[in-house]
């Protein structure tokens, strides 16, 4: 599985990439606009991302906007629903309002920083990864 990790914080990206490396090939991006370009390019090259892990709080474009644009790209490119990327929102905030916002935005899961290997079990239980 090809995994996209989008986070403006380099330490968070590296830690998450190390955790997820056993699940698939991780590509790291520090901003939403660069990630969106890579996401669309991957679809065009018929090598789409199966999982996108998005930091909610980024300076130029937050994770919710990136997620909405990913959904738009998949619709525009006519990606079948069962082949669409799973999206996991990541953040330091665990308050109920942020969790509810993520759920209402139709992400596949929500992970709170700091990361540990236990997120793999959570993502497996939720059917996000095999």
ZIPEKA-V225475 format. One line per field, one symbol per residue. ss: DSSP state (h for helix, s for strand, l for the rest). phi: phi as a letter, one per 40 degrees, with the letter a starting at -180 (. if undefined). psi: psi as a letter, one per 30 degrees, with the letter a starting at -180 (. if undefined). A space follows every 50 residues. Layout:
ss=???
phi=???
psi=???
//
This chain:
ss=lssssslllhhhhhhhhhhhllllsssssllhhhhhhhhhhhhhllllll ssssslllllllhhhhhhhhhhhhhhllllhhhllssssssllllhhhhh hhhhllllsssslllllhhhhhhhhlllll
phi=.cbbbbacccccdccccccccccaccbbbbaccccccccccccccfbccc abbbcccbccacdcccccccdccccccfccdcbcccbbcbaccbcdcccc cccccgccaabccccaccccccccdcgcbc
psi=kkkkjjkfjeeeeeeeeeefffeajkkkkfleeeeeeeeeeeeeghilkf kkjkkejleejleeeeeeeeeeeeeeghkkefglkkkkkklfkgleeeee eeefghlflkkkllllfffeeeeeefgel.
//
